[in-house]
Structure formats: C-alpha cells, structure tokens
Amino acid sequence: MHVPEHFLDPAVSLTTAAVAATSVAVAAWRAGGERSRRDLTFGAAVTGFVFAAQMVNYAVLPGTSGHLMGAALAAALLGPWRGILSVTIVLIVQCLVFADGGLTALGTNVALMALLGVGCTAAIMRLVDRVTGRPSPLLGAGLGALISVPAAALVFCGLYLLGGTTSVPAGALLGAMIGVHALIGVGEAVISVSVLFLVMALAPGLAAADQRTLIRSAQQRGVLGLVGAGLICAAVLSGVASSAPDGLEAVAMAYSFVDTSGTHPFAGSVLAGYGESTGWQTAPVGVLGWALTGASAWLLLLVTLRSSRSRAATCPA
C-alpha cells in the first residue's frame, strides 16, 4: 500500500507528514528506554526481514497481488516503539533508494503502515491478552495483522476523499480498497504468525510479545533464523513473486486515478523501481535493500540507546 507521488494534495500530504514526523520522534525517544534484551542485532534482523518480505508479492485476486506490510510482525517482535522505527526505516529506504512510494507521500505511508499498523496491532494484542487472561502472542499478532491492513486501507480512503487529486465515488473506493485489503490481511496474518512462531520456537523470550524468560544462549538462534528468512525472501522468493499490481495500484487502475500520480524525484536513479529488474535479477537488489535497511536500523537503535543512557546519566538521583 505504498501511496505514490501526488496522489494526495499538498494540504493532506503535509498534515500526514507532520503527524508522522512527530510520532516517529516520540517513538525514537521511547525506544531507547525499552528492555535491552531485544538488542540492536535483533532489531536490525527484523527490519531487514520486513524489507525483504515486502518484495514478495502473492496473488490475492486475478490481476491483483499483495505483500507483507510488516507492522503487525514488527509490533510483536520489537514492541510498539521499536516496531514503529523498524517499519519507518523500511519505508524511508524504499522511498529514497528505490523510488518506491512517493517522496511527497512518505509521511502518509509512514502514518498508514508504521503508525497505524503498529499501533492497531499493539492495541489488539493487549486486548486479546486481557480477554484471554493470559499472554496470547500468536493470537494477538494474527488478529492485529488481519485487522490492521484493511484499517490502513480505510484510513487511506478517508485521506483520498479529503484530498485526492481526482474524484472517485466514495462507496466504490471504500468497497474496493477494504475488500482487496481484507484478503491481503489474511496473508499478512499467516506470514506474521508463522514468523513469530519461528522466533518463539528458536529463542523463547526474545520477541517482545513473548513473556517467557529469555535464554541468552538461544538469542543468536532467533537472530540467525530471521537473517536466513530475510535472505531467502530477498534472494530467492522475490524472483518468483507475483508481478501483478498490488491492492492500491489495482484499485487505482480500476477507477482511473492511477495516472494522477506524479514522477518520483528519484525516478532516474539506477536503483529506481528496484533497478527495473525482473525474475532472478531482483536477487542482488533485494539483498542490497535487506542489508541497507538492517544496517540503518542498527544505527538508529544504537543512537536511541545511547541517547537514553545519556539522559539517564544526566538526571539527578
């Protein structure tokens, strides 16, 4: 659900950018105070996996595909604050390096996929734990994934009806967007639960949603499992992914507003559109993006950790 360039008017784009920037700053502030057991390497592995998995589109309808949004998984593995930072890093790298998602729409994409996706999942996971009376990370993450994707589609519809660059009937837009993204949400839930289950099996207590005591000797297994899964997605599965338009693009084509998108400022770069590669040629580009997002996450989380320690050291006892 990467909103392209100039789908929304400047007023809506600037508003979502302000909301996104403020919220990400708060997330960075709060992330430094989270438990150190979810270390920098794990955050980098999660972020790299989310990027790589987003390259693997799967068919949901004839002529329409979907891919992992990653917010529910990031929330379950890293917690809400680091989860927001993780998905935001993925979106920034996609936009600035690969011209995927509009530059003017970066704030909108962060708001829809990072803030709404992670926040919705975190709230649902807390509600599920309260209703069941015990930690239920797999159920909570699955429901969060299932609901957060069509919820993001619903909010996009609201934004487009407020500031879209062309007129689309509200009922038609809502029905098409929510319908296709409800199907994509099923895939989101299956992938998120599967990966969370893998991490919980390899390294009990490593995931933020896993309340078991972390066994330090098992932590490396969880990180390596995610690294391996990310490399498989980036280097192998991306080469056989569906080439059909994703949910938003398919709806935009059906209702004739796809052509209202503008040219991305970085459309001429060598890596724009993932190098315009297809099939197995996507492997080097996918691995590069996986490495860039992982390294960026490691650096950002290091900065937040050091900032938190610096604040703690300067606070009076």
C-alpha positions as CSV (number, residue, x, y, z in Angstrom):
1,M,0.0,0.0,0.0
2,H,2.7,2.4,-1.0
3,V,1.0,5.7,-1.9
4,P,2.8,7.2,-4.9
5,E,3.8,10.8,-5.7
6,H,1.0,13.4,-5.8
7,F,-1.9,11.0,-5.1
8,L,-2.9,13.4,-2.4
9,D,-3.0,17.2,-2.4
10,P,-0.3,19.2,-0.5
11,A,-2.5,20.0,2.5
12,V,-3.2,16.3,3.3
13,S,0.4,15.3,2.5
14,L,1.8,18.0,4.8
15,T,-0.6,17.1,7.6
16,T,0.3,13.4,7.5
17,A,4.0,14.3,7.3
18,A,3.7,16.4,10.4
19,V,1.9,13.7,12.3
20,A,4.4,11.1,11.1
21,A,7.4,13.1,12.0
22,T,6.1,13.9,15.5
23,S,5.1,10.4,16.2
24,V,8.4,8.9,14.9
25,A,10.3,11.3,17.1
26,V,8.3,10.2,20.1
27,A,8.9,6.6,19.2
28,A,12.6,7.2,19.0
29,W,12.6,8.8,22.4
30,R,10.6,5.9,23.9
31,A,12.5,3.2,22.2
32,G,15.8,3.9,24.0
33,G,14.2,3.0,27.3
34,E,12.9,-0.4,26.3
35,R,14.4,-3.6,27.7
36,S,18.0,-4.2,26.5
37,R,17.3,-7.9,25.9
38,R,15.9,-7.0,22.5
39,D,19.3,-5.8,21.2
40,L,20.4,-3.9,18.2
41,T,21.1,-7.0,16.1
42,F,17.6,-8.4,16.6
43,G,16.1,-5.0,15.6
44,A,18.3,-5.0,12.5
45,A,17.3,-8.6,11.6
46,V,13.6,-7.8,12.0
47,T,13.9,-4.6,9.8
48,G,15.8,-6.4,7.1
49,F,13.2,-9.2,7.1
50,V,10.3,-6.8,6.7
51,F,12.0,-5.1,3.7
52,A,12.8,-8.4,2.1
53,A,9.3,-9.9,2.7
54,Q,7.7,-6.8,1.2
55,M,9.4,-7.7,-2.1
56,V,7.5,-11.0,-2.2
57,N,4.1,-10.2,-3.7
58,Y,1.5,-13.0,-3.7
59,A,-1.7,-13.3,-5.7
60,V,-5.0,-12.4,-3.9
61,L,-7.3,-12.0,-6.9
62,P,-6.9,-12.4,-10.6
63,G,-4.7,-9.5,-11.7
64,T,-4.1,-8.3,-8.1
65,S,-1.4,-9.1,-5.6
66,G,-0.5,-8.2,-2.0
67,H,2.6,-8.3,0.1
68,L,3.5,-8.2,3.8
69,M,3.1,-4.7,5.4
70,G,5.1,-5.9,8.3
71,A,3.7,-3.6,11.0
72,A,2.0,-6.4,13.0
73,L,5.1,-8.6,12.9
74,A,7.3,-5.7,14.0
75,A,5.0,-4.8,16.8
76,A,5.0,-8.4,18.1
77,L,8.8,-8.9,17.7
78,L,10.1,-5.5,18.8
79,G,7.2,-3.8,20.7
80,P,5.4,-0.7,19.6
81,W,8.1,1.9,19.7
82,R,10.9,0.0,18.1
83,G,8.3,-1.5,15.7
84,I,7.3,2.0,14.5
85,L,11.0,2.8,13.9
86,S,11.6,-0.5,12.1
87,V,8.8,-0.1,9.6
88,T,9.6,3.6,9.1
89,I,13.2,2.7,8.2
90,V,11.9,0.3,5.6
91,L,9.7,2.9,4.1
92,I,12.4,5.6,4.0
93,V,14.9,3.3,2.3
94,Q,12.3,2.2,-0.2
95,C,11.4,5.8,-1.0
96,L,14.9,7.3,-1.1
97,V,16.9,4.5,-2.6
98,F,14.4,2.6,-4.7
99,A,11.8,5.3,-5.5
100,D,9.1,3.1,-4.1
101,G,6.4,5.2,-2.5
102,G,6.2,8.9,-3.2
103,L,8.5,11.4,-1.6
104,T,5.6,13.8,-1.0
105,A,3.7,10.8,0.3
106,L,6.4,9.5,2.7
107,G,4.6,10.9,5.7
108,T,1.3,9.4,4.5
109,N,3.0,6.0,4.1
110,V,4.6,6.1,7.5
111,A,1.3,7.2,9.1
112,L,-0.6,4.3,7.4
113,M,1.8,1.5,7.6
114,A,4.1,2.2,10.5
115,L,2.0,4.3,13.0
116,L,-1.5,2.9,12.3
117,G,-0.3,-0.7,11.6
118,V,1.9,-1.0,14.7
119,G,-0.5,1.0,16.9
120,C,-3.5,-1.1,15.9
121,T,-1.7,-4.3,16.4
122,A,-0.3,-3.3,19.8
123,A,-3.8,-2.3,21.0
124,I,-5.3,-5.6,19.7
125,M,-2.6,-7.7,21.4
126,R,-3.2,-6.0,24.7
127,L,-7.0,-6.5,24.3
128,V,-6.5,-10.2,23.4
129,D,-4.3,-10.8,26.5
130,R,-6.9,-9.1,28.7
131,V,-9.8,-11.1,27.3
132,T,-8.0,-14.5,27.4
133,G,-6.5,-13.7,30.8
134,R,-3.0,-14.8,29.7
135,P,-0.4,-13.8,27.2
136,S,-1.6,-14.9,23.7
137,P,1.1,-13.5,21.3
138,L,0.3,-15.6,18.3
139,L,-3.5,-15.0,18.5
140,G,-3.0,-11.3,19.2
141,A,-0.4,-10.8,16.4
142,G,-2.6,-12.7,13.9
143,L,-5.7,-10.6,14.7
144,G,-3.6,-7.5,14.6
145,A,-2.3,-8.3,11.2
146,L,-5.8,-9.3,9.9
147,I,-7.4,-6.1,11.1
148,S,-4.6,-3.5,10.6
149,V,-4.3,-4.0,6.8
150,P,-7.9,-3.2,6.0
151,A,-7.8,-0.5,8.7
152,A,-5.0,1.2,6.9
153,A,-7.0,0.9,3.6
154,L,-9.9,2.6,5.3
155,V,-7.9,5.5,6.5
156,F,-6.3,5.9,3.1
157,C,-9.8,6.1,1.6
158,G,-10.6,8.9,4.1
159,L,-7.5,10.8,3.2
160,Y,-8.2,10.4,-0.5
161,L,-11.8,11.5,-0.2
162,L,-10.5,14.6,1.7
163,G,-7.6,15.4,-0.6
164,G,-7.4,13.1,-3.6
165,T,-6.2,14.7,-6.8
166,T,-9.3,13.3,-8.7
167,S,-12.9,12.5,-7.9
168,V,-13.8,8.9,-7.1
169,P,-17.2,7.7,-5.7
170,A,-16.8,7.2,-2.0
171,G,-18.8,3.9,-1.9
172,A,-16.9,2.4,-4.8
173,L,-13.5,3.4,-3.4
174,L,-14.3,2.1,0.1
175,G,-15.7,-1.2,-1.1
176,A,-12.8,-1.9,-3.5
177,M,-10.0,-0.9,-1.1
178,I,-11.3,-2.6,2.0
179,G,-12.3,-5.7,0.1
180,V,-9.0,-6.4,-1.5
181,H,-7.0,-5.4,1.6
182,A,-9.1,-7.7,3.7
183,L,-7.8,-10.5,1.6
184,I,-4.3,-9.2,1.8
185,G,-4.7,-9.1,5.6
186,V,-5.3,-12.8,5.6
187,G,-1.8,-13.3,4.0
188,E,-0.4,-10.8,6.5
189,A,-1.8,-12.8,9.4
190,V,-0.4,-16.1,8.1
191,I,3.0,-14.7,7.5
192,S,3.2,-12.7,10.8
193,V,2.1,-15.7,12.9
194,S,4.4,-18.1,11.1
195,V,7.5,-15.8,11.6
196,L,6.6,-15.0,15.2
197,F,6.1,-18.8,15.9
198,L,9.6,-19.4,14.3
199,V,11.3,-16.8,16.5
200,M,9.5,-18.0,19.7
201,A,10.5,-21.6,18.9
202,L,14.1,-20.7,18.2
203,A,14.6,-18.2,21.0
204,P,12.0,-18.2,23.8
205,G,11.5,-14.8,25.3
206,L,13.3,-12.9,22.5
207,A,10.2,-11.5,20.9
208,A,8.6,-8.5,22.7
209,A,5.3,-10.3,22.9
210,D,6.8,-13.5,24.3
211,Q,6.7,-13.1,28.1
212,R,8.9,-16.1,28.8
213,T,12.3,-15.6,30.3
214,L,14.9,-15.1,27.6
215,I,17.6,-17.7,27.4
216,R,20.7,-15.7,26.3
217,S,22.3,-18.7,24.6
218,A,19.2,-19.0,22.4
219,Q,19.1,-15.4,21.3
220,Q,21.6,-16.0,18.5
221,R,19.3,-18.7,17.0
222,G,16.4,-16.3,16.8
223,V,18.5,-13.6,15.1
224,L,20.1,-16.1,12.7
225,G,16.6,-17.5,11.9
226,L,15.4,-14.1,10.9
227,V,18.5,-13.3,8.9
228,G,18.2,-16.6,7.0
229,A,14.5,-16.0,6.3
230,G,15.2,-12.4,5.1
231,L,17.9,-13.6,2.7
232,I,15.6,-16.3,1.3
233,C,12.9,-13.7,0.7
234,A,15.4,-11.2,-0.8
235,A,17.5,-13.6,-2.9
236,V,15.0,-16.4,-3.8
237,L,11.3,-15.7,-3.3
238,S,11.5,-12.2,-4.8
239,G,12.5,-13.7,-8.1
240,V,9.3,-15.8,-8.3
241,A,6.9,-13.2,-6.7
242,S,3.7,-12.1,-8.5
243,S,4.2,-9.2,-10.9
244,A,0.5,-8.2,-10.7
245,P,-0.3,-4.7,-9.4
246,D,-0.7,-4.5,-5.6
247,G,-4.1,-3.7,-3.9
248,L,-3.8,0.0,-4.1
249,E,-2.5,0.1,-7.6
250,A,-5.1,-2.3,-8.8
251,V,-7.9,-0.2,-7.4
252,A,-6.4,3.0,-8.8
253,M,-6.3,1.3,-12.2
254,A,-9.9,0.1,-12.0
255,Y,-11.2,3.6,-11.1
256,S,-8.9,5.5,-13.4
257,F,-6.9,7.5,-10.9
258,V,-3.6,5.7,-11.3
259,D,-2.4,8.2,-13.8
260,T,-2.8,11.1,-11.4
261,S,0.5,10.0,-9.7
262,G,3.4,12.2,-10.4
263,T,7.0,11.3,-11.3
264,H,9.2,10.4,-8.4
265,P,12.1,12.8,-7.9
266,F,14.5,9.9,-7.8
267,A,12.9,8.1,-10.8
268,G,16.1,8.4,-12.8
269,S,18.4,6.8,-10.3
270,V,20.0,3.4,-11.1
271,L,18.0,1.6,-8.4
272,A,14.7,3.2,-9.0
273,G,12.0,0.6,-9.3
274,Y,14.5,-1.9,-7.8
275,G,16.7,-1.4,-10.9
276,E,13.7,-2.3,-13.1
277,S,14.9,-5.9,-12.6
278,T,12.6,-8.9,-13.0
279,G,12.7,-12.5,-12.1
280,W,16.0,-13.7,-10.6
281,Q,17.7,-10.4,-11.5
282,T,15.9,-9.0,-8.4
283,A,18.2,-11.0,-6.1
284,P,21.2,-8.6,-5.9
285,V,18.9,-5.6,-5.5
286,G,16.9,-7.4,-2.8
287,V,19.9,-8.4,-0.9
288,L,21.3,-4.8,-1.1
289,G,18.0,-3.4,0.2
290,W,17.9,-6.0,3.0
291,A,21.4,-5.0,4.1
292,L,20.7,-1.3,3.9
293,T,17.6,-1.5,6.0
294,G,19.2,-3.8,8.5
295,A,22.3,-1.5,8.9
296,S,20.1,1.6,9.1
297,A,18.0,0.0,11.9
298,W,21.1,-1.0,13.8
299,L,22.5,2.6,13.6
300,L,19.2,4.2,14.6
301,L,18.6,1.9,17.5
302,L,22.2,2.5,18.7
303,V,21.6,6.2,18.7
304,T,18.3,5.8,20.6
305,L,20.1,3.6,23.2
306,R,23.0,5.9,23.7
307,S,20.6,8.9,23.9
308,S,18.6,7.1,26.6
309,R,21.7,6.3,28.6
310,S,22.9,9.9,28.3
311,R,19.6,11.2,29.6
312,A,19.7,8.7,32.5
313,A,23.3,9.8,33.4
314,T,22.4,13.4,33.5
315,C,19.2,13.0,35.5
316,P,19.6,13.8,39.2
317,A,19.4,10.8,41.5
